[in-house]
Amino acid sequence: MSKRKILAAFKKKNIPIEHAQYMRGQPTPSGYANGWDIEISEDTESRLFDAGFSNCEQWNEIDTTDEVIDWISTMPTLAI
């Protein structure tokens, strides 16, 4: 896992984030799970939606670093 890699990918796309943290042992209905919690602001969510990207919410849970990087790569670059 690499938080720096994730933050760099968001920065490259000019997408500000509120929070990115790898969580271990989070209880779920089917047992315990590990993965990334990515939080963006409501404004950023709206800007992404306006740019045509709808695969995003304010709070996103993604299993692996590679999946996060792949997800970010599908996002549009936001104007500064």
C-alpha positions in Angstrom: 0.0 0.0 0.0 1.2 3.5 -0.8 -0.6 6.6 0.4 2.0 8.7 -1.3 1.3 7.1 -4.6 -2.5 7.7 -4.2 -2.0 11.4 -3.1 0.3 11.9 -6.1 -2.3 10.5 -8.5 -5.0 12.8 -7.1 -2.6 15.8 -7.3 -1.8 15.0 -10.9 -5.5 15.2 -11.7 -5.9 18.4 -9.6 -8.5 16.6 -7.4 -8.4 17.7 -3.8 -9.2 15.1 -1.2 -10.2 15.4 2.4 -8.9 12.1 3.7 -7.2 8.9 2.5 -6.5 6.1 5.0 -5.9 2.4 4.8 -8.2 0.7 7.3 -7.5 -2.8 8.7 -10.0 -5.1 10.3 -13.1 -3.1 9.7 -16.2 -5.1 10.6 -18.6 -6.0 7.7 -21.6 -8.3 7.5 -19.4 -11.0 6.0 -16.5 -10.6 8.4 -13.5 -8.3 8.8 -12.2 -6.4 5.8 -9.2 -4.2 4.9 -9.1 -1.4 2.4 -8.8 2.3 1.6 -11.2 4.9 2.8 -11.1 7.9 0.5 -13.1 11.1 1.4 -13.7 14.0 -1.0 -15.6 17.2 -0.4 -19.2 17.7 -1.6 -17.8 20.4 -3.9 -15.2 18.1 -5.4 -17.9 15.4 -5.9 -20.0 18.0 -7.8 -17.1 19.1 -9.9 -16.3 15.5 -10.9 -20.0 14.9 -11.7 -20.2 18.1 -13.8 -17.1 16.9 -15.7 -18.9 13.6 -16.6 -17.5 11.3 -13.8 -20.3 9.7 -11.8 -18.4 6.7 -10.2 -17.7 8.7 -7.0 -19.2 9.6 -3.7 -18.1 11.7 -0.8 -17.0 8.5 1.0 -15.4 5.8 -1.1 -14.2 2.4 0.1 -11.8 0.6 -2.2 -10.0 -2.7 -1.5 -6.4 -2.3 -2.8 -4.0 0.4 -3.8 -4.0 -0.8 -7.4 -7.8 -0.5 -7.5 -7.5 3.1 -6.1 -4.9 4.1 -8.7 -7.0 2.5 -11.5 -10.1 4.4 -10.3 -8.2 7.7 -10.1 -6.9 7.1 -13.7 -10.5 7.1 -15.0 -11.2 10.5 -13.4 -11.1 13.7 -15.4 -8.4 16.3 -14.6 -10.1 19.2 -12.9 -9.3 22.8 -13.8 -7.5 24.7 -11.1 
